[in-house]
Amino acid sequence: MNGKTPKERQRGAVMMEYVIVAVLIAAACVLGVVMFGRSILYAFDTGARGATADSAAVKKSQEAYRKQLDQDSQAAKDYHDSMHTGK
């Protein structure tokens, strides 16, 4: 055998469970940043500009963000339509 007692083997198994949980949490964090990164950045940018009372810059930033969202939405719609044509 490998010379480990049952208690040592169980401790190793518990440690592996902690590693798996840590990896799943890290993956969830990465996924959250990927999914919501742009929205979070926009929220902080708008808040920072609003705190400086630069309303023109806030309005310009909001318009640019809305334009980007519209472009992303159109790209998603085009992709969806291209996947479902020919039925």
C-alpha positions in Angstrom: 0.0 0.0 0.0 1.0 3.6 0.2 1.7 3.7 3.9 -1.1 6.3 4.7 -3.6 5.7 7.5 -7.3 5.9 6.8 -7.4 9.2 8.7 -4.6 10.7 6.5 -6.4 9.6 3.3 -9.7 11.2 4.5 -7.8 14.4 5.3 -6.5 14.4 1.7 -10.0 13.8 0.4 -11.4 16.7 2.4 -8.6 19.0 1.1 -9.5 18.0 -2.5 -13.1 19.0 -1.8 -12.0 22.4 -0.6 -9.9 22.8 -3.8 -12.9 21.9 -6.0 -15.1 24.4 -4.2 -12.4 27.1 -4.5 -12.1 26.4 -8.2 -15.9 26.6 -8.7 -16.0 29.9 -6.8 -13.1 31.3 -9.0 -14.9 30.2 -12.1 -18.1 31.9 -11.0 -16.2 35.1 -10.3 -14.6 35.0 -13.8 -17.9 34.3 -15.4 -19.5 37.2 -13.5 -16.8 39.7 -14.7 -17.1 38.5 -18.3 -20.9 38.7 -18.2 -21.3 42.0 -16.3 -18.0 43.7 -16.7 -19.1 46.3 -19.2 -22.2 47.2 -17.2 -20.3 47.5 -14.0 -17.7 49.7 -15.7 -20.5 51.9 -17.1 -22.1 52.3 -13.7 -18.9 53.4 -12.0 -18.1 55.7 -14.9 -21.5 57.4 -14.8 -21.3 57.7 -11.0 -17.9 59.3 -11.1 -18.9 61.7 -13.8 -22.1 62.5 -12.0 -20.2 63.2 -8.8 -18.2 65.8 -10.5 -21.4 67.5 -11.8 -20.2 67.1 -15.4 -23.7 66.5 -16.8 -22.6 66.9 -20.5 -20.0 64.1 -20.1 -22.5 61.9 -18.3 -25.1 62.4 -21.1 -22.4 61.7 -23.8 -21.3 58.6 -21.9 -24.9 57.4 -21.6 -25.5 57.9 -25.3 -22.3 56.0 -26.3 -23.3 53.2 -24.0 -26.8 53.0 -25.4 -25.4 53.0 -28.9 -23.0 50.1 -28.0 -25.9 48.2 -26.4 -28.0 48.7 -29.6 -25.1 47.4 -31.8 -24.7 44.4 -29.5 -28.4 43.7 -29.6 -28.5 43.9 -33.4 -25.5 41.6 -33.7 -27.2 39.1 -31.4 -30.4 39.3 -33.5 -28.5 38.9 -36.7 -26.7 35.8 -35.3 -29.9 34.3 -34.1 -31.6 34.9 -37.4 -28.7 33.4 -39.3 -28.9 30.3 -37.1 -32.6 29.8 -37.7 -32.9 30.4 -41.4 -33.7 27.6 -43.7 -36.2 25.8 -41.5 
